[in-house]
Amino acid sequence: MAGSVPGGGRPLILTEDPLLLDDLLRLCAAAGADPHVHHAVPEPGGTADTGGAAEPGGTADTGGAAEPGGTAGSTGWESAPLVLVGDDAARRVRGAPRRAGVLLVGRDLDDPHVWQRAVEIGAEEVLRLPDAESRLVDRLADVVEGAGRPALAVGVIGGSGGAGASTLACALAVRAARAGERTILIDGDQLGGGMDVLLGGESAEGLRWPDFAASRGRVGAGALEESLPELHDLRVLSWDRGDRVVVPPAAIRSVVAAARRRGGVVVVDLPRRVDEAVAEVLAQLDLVLMVVPGELRSVAAAGRVAAGVRMVARDVRVVVRGRCAGGLDPESVAGLLGAPLAGEVPVEVGLPGRVAEGEPPGTQGRGALARFCDGFWQRALGSAQGVPA
């Protein structure tokens, strides 16, 4: 499809079908979108916009011969971030310039000619209501939120008990935030000590995982970010210290997807067990770092963890923590696990004491942990943006 979807602005609805318009206005309201409504391609500078609350009527029709365009106060064919063309209006849209973000929407599930009309107007999707309502709400919400490049999502998991995965996850988030990246740290281990505690913010105001247990459908990215505690220039989603609450996998998937839509960086501290909920998180990660102490018993345990993670994760890499023993070196540890080596993290003297005093991991800019994290982000973010590492 030529061009790209313009960012910002209001979606454009083209239809004269009152029942379809009612459906589209309802779905726009669900997504928080305020659409312009026309009967055909609007003229440049025209005043035919009926607004989101208006009924279709004779005065709104600009006619099929109108030129595409738009000025301040109106939404044109080329300037709208998303165009919803009703089946009834497809004929009037023929001949308009091809652009991205055109959706052909109708209510007849058995229409055999719908794909031909979609090709004629250059539609990138055909959505039949009510079956495709959730998909359409997602597309509309992307417009409202100004969705752009998704966040680089990195998971951290311990290859064995006490490997230091939570410490590394926290340090990665702290260093990303200090580098100016929009950062969300997600605690994926309900049985852990809590990432907010590691950041010294267990009493900070904001939502925790149990507050999202009843979430259904799409979670707003902006609302999610604003609802979470802000600690050390990053947002953190952690568990609370109350009774254990089961958060359904679907809710976890929606929350992680919302965190990614805000862009920047998402870091997830993962548990060593891979259940259905953890699999939902792994499926959305760009990279998983497995932290493994450099000794044989830990490598053996990490092999079992890696087998489960690889069933879902796209990219798993090894971080060797501390000095290697028993004739091992970092390259051989990674080789035994059949994964690329992401680097080595030396044990940082004095770190446990500083954490106990309320200083999060990664705060010391000259420490070994901070240096590893800064180097990792330089390579990972450069690669994500197409810059050679």
Secondary structure, DSSP 8 states (H G I E B T S, - for coil): --S----SS--EEE---HHHHHHHHHHHHHHT---EEESSS--TT------TT----GGG---TT------TTS--TTT-S-EEEEGGGHHHHTTS---SSEEEEES-TT-TTHHHHHHHHT-SEEEETTTTHHHHHHHHHHHHHT--S--EEEEEEESSTTS-HHHHHHHHHHHHHHTT--EEEEE--TTS--HHHHTT-TT-SS--GGGGTT--S---HHHHHHHS-EETTEEEE---SSS-----HHHHHHHHHHHHHT-SEEEEEE-SS--HHHHHHHTT-SEEEEEEESSHHHHHHHHHHHHHHHTT-S-EEEEEES---TT--HHHHHHHHTS-EEEEE---TTHHHHHHTT--TT-STTSHHHHHHHHHHHHHHHHHTT---
